[in-house]
Amino acid sequence: MEARAPKLFVGVGNVLSGDDGVGVRAAELMMSLPLTPDVEVFEAGTALLELAGILELRERVVVVDAIDAGAEPGQVFRLLPEQIRPQDSLPLSLHQLGLLHALDETYLRGRAPGEVVILAVQVGDLSGRMKLSPAVKASLPKLLETTVSELGLDLDIRDCLPVPRLESESRR
Amino acid sequence: MGRIVIDPVTRIEGHLKVEAITERGVVKEARCSGLLFRGIELILQGRDPRDASRITQRICGVCPTAHAVASALALDDAFGIAEQVPPNGRVMRNLILGSNFVQSHLLHFYHLAALDYVDVASAAGYSGSDERLRQVAAFISRGQLAPFFPRYEGDYRLPKAANLAAVSHYVEALDRRREAQEMLSIFGGKMPHQMGTFPGGALEVVTVDKIAAFRWRLQRLREFVDHVYIPDVLAVAGTYADYLEMGRGPARYLSYGAWDQDAEPDPSRRSRSLPGGTLDGGRMVYEPLDPEKITEQVKHSWYNTGTDLPPSLGKTEPEPDKLGAYSFLKAPRYGGEVHEVGPLARMLVAYAQDHPEVKPLVDGALTELRAGPEALFSVMGRHAARALECKAIADAMAGWVLELTPGEPACAQFEVPETGSGMGLTEAPRGSLGHWIEIEDGVIANYQAVVPTTWNCSPRDDRGQPGACEQALEGATVRDPENPLELMRIVRSFDPCLACAIHLITPKGHEISHFRVV
């Protein structure tokens, strides 16, 4: 078993569905920061089930995902896994079930991570395009600042994020 | 007359709504609706063609790999470099796709389908010597049953010992599946969204270490498939033998074939480890594949484009208010007829051609189940075919990996042409997958993907013929409309997978603590 960083950042979402890709964009930005070796950044995309092995035995995990809570686009919610566990019969969000399923897998194997915090960004536009809506894009610096503080990192992101390349729109 | 709505039906993969109209407990009419519009074709227009094999992987988190392969094949074709793909590149693509199949089939059986037949709750209070069962019992005692629920209650028939063994295998399969993903990442660079497949071949450098790392994992997987997965599936199939007669479907099967064995530029003449073609199950007649017979019909789909077009001429223009339409899936047809795709189709097409590995595997399973080939046209036939295919692929990979040559190139050089068109046909774990590309002015002018679940869960076509899954549901008996587990089992046997296009947390009914950041 290779040594793994005790702190983990995970960005999830689908970059093909507009604001749903916010977690992936956040992961790209995290990767551009001068992080210490005790932090790992993982871009899970839509492959949530693959997360189980990644989550195992971490001390602290911060996940950035999209949410539709009927709030203002770009608003960020801080959630714990038990708060998003579906209470009634069928959950509406299969994607989220994927994350919880991965977490459950770590428990089943007796290798659950310590604390898991989900920073969920209220989406605006989910249409099929590879860019974020202005409101969600504007939330990124503050989101990153929150992430860095949730991970307990001594880092001022304003020093490290000049003009982030947020979209990979090309040759339009 | 009653109406049963199951929504959503896939536990993790996507969003599919199934409506079944029943009369005295028998399904009279079924409708499968894909409720998400996939804009992938529109996203790709105007982009560099090389982006396609990266972007199309994002269509789905469960089978991204097959999209990357289909896209690479379409680009090989469009760039005119199919015959220049070096053996190392071809073999690495096969190993990447093969690893994905193995993990996907294990995932589907143990972590989705088995929960319809295996009662995980029976492990509650377990205090024996099986470490894995103790873990499950501890997990259940924490009050966390989420991965095993929601499920529809009732009808668990496995004997207690077999049931407990299957629960233990559920946990073991987690490890084996992970190793299959590691195998994929050895030649794909990373997982998810591997970077290995590329037009012209594959990008990883072949080394002795990588070959060795792949082989030991594969060896363990093959043992698991032989001694655990296949016996478990046959035990379930034997116990639930009525499901060898349920969920028949159209009994016409289509496979594009997969795992190239040479670099023949004409895809229909290329040798493939699993062959392409169709099988008319009613008459057991095989025909070789003719890609020109593939069309997409849209009479009952929310699109305003022309109908019965070949995918290369297809357009993706949604019309959500269209009268008579009920799905964002189009209705692909082969020669105008409804065809089922997937492991069962691949195994039957290979079986009909006396495939040297597949034929004895299928015959062996049929002997054990004391059934004839027609019993395969069923729910349990699909599960059995998936397990047998898993073995056929895992065994074949053991040979392929030894064909790799360290130090030799893996990718052909190429330039992106100003114009061109290409077709990439392969198989995804869930069935036939095709990508079609048109290049103009050096960028993508049109891109169409016809995915497996579009075949299996298609709506009615222009002639009103229901799709494969719709047909499989019709005639099914539902004992308890409040708990339509028969229909769940039929739908799950197809391993449906719609695009994981919208992913949201919906904190319904919760007081959520939050703070405002914006």
Interface residues (C-beta under 8 A of the other chain):
Chain A: V12 G13 N14 V15 L16 S17 D20 E43 A44 G45 T46 A47 L48 L49 E50 A52 G53 D65 A66 I67 D68 A69 E72 G74 Q75 V76 F77 R78 L79 Q83 I84 R85 P86 Q87 D88 S89 L90 P91 L92 S93 L94 H95 Q96 L97 G98 L100 H101 D104 E105 Y107 L108 R109 G110 I118 A120 V123 L126 S127 G128 R129 M130 A135 A138 S139 K142 L143 T146 S170 R171 R172
Chain B: D7 P8 T10 R11 I12 E13 G14 H15 F37 R38 G39 I40 L42 I43 G46 R47 D48 D51 I55 R58 I59 C60 G61 V62 P64 L107 Q135 V136 A138 F139 R142 Q144 A146 P147 P150 V171 L174 D175 R178 Q181 M191 P192 H193 V443 C500 A501 I502 H503 L504 I505 T506 P507 K508 G509 H510 I512 S513 H514 F515 R516 V517 V518
